[in-house]
Each structure stands twice: as C-alpha cells, then as structure tokens.
Amino acid sequence: MKNGECKGCSATVRLSQEEIDEIFGQTLKVKNIKLATQEEYNRRLEICKKCQYLDYGTTCRLCGCLVQVKAKLAGARCPYPYQPKW
C-alpha cells in the first residue's frame, strides 16, 4: 500500500477541504437531506478530531466515511463500537 492510499483500492484517501465541499455539494443537489445545525456539526467534528480511529483528518477507520460529510447529516451516528461518541 502506498502512503495515503486506501488499502481496499487504489484511490487516495487524503482529500482537501475543497474536495470534501464538492462531494458534499453534489450530495445535497441529489436529495433533500436534513442537515445538523452548525453548532451540532462543529461539536461532532471536535469529537472526531480527537478519535483514535480518524485517519488523515478526514476518514473514519470504523465506517470509511468522510467525517466532514457524515457529521453534517442530521440522522447520522458515530460508528464507535458499543457507545457512539455522537
């Protein structure tokens, strides 16, 4: 595995904030998705930033999601085993 590549594929798992914003913007255009408040989003990201399962500052090792996207979705939950952190 090359540094920064997903072990399951050849794509890079390191994304810039601009790339995350683009992915998130495309998702919102497709569906009417209920979003977390800005306060809740910030709270979730702060928890994720301290988590041992966060890789590259963007990727949750437990579920493979981009935390900046998942944390913005109102109905999303942290995948931390046995006791989600948010």
Order of alpha helices (4+ residues) and beta strands (2+ residues): alpha-alpha-beta-beta-alpha
